[in-house]
Amino acid sequence: MTTYQGPVTVVAGDVEATMRADLSSTQQDGTRSWGGSLSGYEDADMFEVLTADTAVMRLPDGHEGRFVLQGKLTPGQGAVAVLGSGPAPF
């Protein structure tokens, strides 16, 4: 398992926001997947992530990965779960 904890820039629609990520990638039955959580965001930024066609997470080294939010987003929520698509950016 590979992990990353630290700052990311989330790009979705017209929003480019700095957040904190806690991510991991795993391999099970030959399939790799990645995901984790985002925190330290503004509710308005997360609303844009929910309504955008594509959300991208950019790490400080420039690597990027597409992701979707998991579960419901409620105002004032401390962290939101994400599920990555494609190769992990870390």
Protein Blocks (a to p, Z undefined) as FASTA:
>chain_A
ZZdeddddddehjbccddddddddddeehiacdddddehiafklmmmmmmpmbdcdddfk
opacddddedjddehiabdcdddehjdfZZ
